Structure formats: C-alpha cells, structure tokens
Amino acid sequence: MNYKQIAQDTLRIEANTLLESAKNIGDVFDKAVEIILSCKGKLIVTGVGKSGLIGAKMAATFASTGTPSFFLHPTEALHGDLGMISHNDVVIAISYSGESEELSSILPHVKRFNIPLIGMTKDKNSTLGRYSDLVIDVVVEKEACPLNIAPTSSTTLTLALGDALAVCLMKAKNFKKSDFASFHPGGALGKQLFVKVSDLMRVKDLPLISADTKLKDAIVKISEGRLGTVLVTDEQNRLLALVSDGDIRRALLSKDFSLEDTVLKYATLNPKTIEDENILASEALVIIEEMKIQLLVVTDKERRVKGVLHIHTLIEKGIS
C-alpha cells in the first residue's frame, strides 16, 4: 500500500477545501468580525465531539490574541454552566450537520440572553442555522476520509476559519508583539516575546581596558572577564573598540605580532552597539546572528558603556 500517496491525497483534498472556501468568503465574514468587535463581554465558543475540540482550540486562540474567550461544553452548560453566559457576550456554536442533539438542546436557552449567536454549519436550514443570527458556511465537497464520513476536511476548514477570524480581530485591534507578550509571559514563546535585553545583560564586573593597554594584559583581562572579549573605553567610559580572543588569534598570523603592542592595533573598531536596553532579547539575538558576533554592547547616546549581552546568555535562557 502506498501510504505516501494516501498522505499526499489527504493533504491535497484538505488544501483544496481551504482554497475553495477562500474564494467564496463573503460579507457574512465581515459581519461576524464586526459583531465580535462590538462585544463588550466574552466570546464563548461551543460544540461537541470533533467540533468541540476545534472550538476549544479556537477559544484558546482568541483568548491569546486579545479577544476574551472561553470554551463552553453544551452538556456542562445544561447542568449549570449556562450561568457563565452574560448579556454582553457573543456565542459561536459549531456543528457541521447543525443537528447535534447536545448543542441543539442549549440553543433556546442561549437565545434567552438576547445575544448574538454565530453558527458554523454546512446547513443554514438546520436547527443551528435557524437559531443563528449569522451563519458561517463550513460545507465541504468531500471529506479526506476514504469513506467520506469522518470529519477531516470539514474540521480543517472550521479550524482555519476560526484562525481567520482571530487574525481579522488582531488586525482590527492593531494587536502587537508587545500585546502578545503580555498574554504569554511563560514558556519559550513568552521568553521570545517578553524578556528584554535589560533582563539579561551583564552590567557588573565588565572587562574594561584603556586604549594604551598592552596586548598581553588584555589577554589576562579576557580570561578574567569570561566573555571572550574585552571592551576598550576612554576616560569617560565611552566605547572605542572590542578585542576578542578571535582578534588575538588572527593577530598571531601577523609577521610583526608582539604582545607588547597596544590593543588598538588588533582591535575591532566601531563595534555594533544598541542604545535601547528595552528591546526584546529575541530582537537582540537577530542582530547578533545577522552581524555574526557573539557580544552586543549596550551604550547610551554618547556611547558610554551600560552593559553587554552575550549570545551564550541568550541560548542558556532559551531565547530563540
């Protein structure tokens, strides 16, 4: 059996479903976004089975991108959780057939709150379709399942439409990286979008030397500083140059090399610096990688040294 071909066919069927839906998105999508934007409460997503799993992911995406949202299971709603719905909320209900028994049971109660109900179903004339104020069509020509039974293409489409709603809302709210960071302070994503250079840069015991320092003394300072680099500064603590162990290795190839030379002879002049210590550490990492350097110096506008950020620190802290 050619599993590779089966996998390729599955992906093509689902991809074609998404492309076809993209062609047919109409004004109803604009209206759905406007309804959610005008919501003064929470966006509640509900559904059962596979639709419920998709709904839970949608609610999580909305909540993490600036739209207060949570998932409500219809069965739990019937046993007390309807109290979680208020008069300022909006509900998105998902059912491909539109006839899910558990979901249909709560629709009359949801409507009692006199709040907008957005249905996601293939049939506008289904129970869900009739109760909905607005219907987002999730009909598919074919499920990727070989029996054309198991929700595959339809769940992929529903999930993608949920993502599209979330992206529209992000654009409408001018949702920025800094906003995203406030919702994701922990984990790798939080580190990437929340940790600043000021949180990680070294400010104490910096390996500083003057311009007239001899190379042999600079080597000792490099070892003591444990950064693989020393900073050459003037009397006002302004950065003049850097000398790294790499600079010294290259210097050894010079015919006139001498440990008695001053460091400026072999230093890297005008090294890359940043003045804003409040930029994200992930942005600093991009600078370090693009410049192919290991150490980024943080200075003020007069190039006075405030601290340094080493690539090893970024890696150790999980910044990527």
ABEGO torsion letter per residue (X at the ends): XBAAAAAAAAAAAAAAAAAAAAAABBAAAAAAAAAAAABABBBBBBEBEAAAAAAAAAAAAAAAAGBBBBBBBAAAAAAGAAAABBAABBBBBBBAAGABAAAAAAAAAAAAAGBBBBBBBABAABAAAAABABBBBABBABBABAAGABBAAAAAAAAAAAAAAAAAAAAAAGBBAAAAAAABABEAAAAAAABBAAAABBABGBBBBBAABBAAAAAAAAAAAGAGBBBBBBAAGBBABBBBAAAAAAAAABAABBAABBAAAABBBGBBBBABAABBAAAAAAAAAAAGBABBBBBBAAGBBAEBBBAAAAAAAGBX
